[in-house]
């Protein structure tokens, strides 16, 4: 009976440790996803700014060409 009890305790301990590792990995994955999404949003904002600057520069170039 003691042998069976030891085996059950070992199995429970392994299960507890593996669940804890999974939670930690899930938290790290979520943090990485949030960081990627923030970077994507920043890239989109920079892209929009560049397009606006391109339009302004093209207009200025047209004005210079007409002089």
ABEGO torsion letter per residue (X at the ends): XAAAAAAAAAAAAAAAAAAAAAAAAAAAAAAAAAAAAAAAAAAAAAAAAAAAAAAAAAAAAAAAAAX
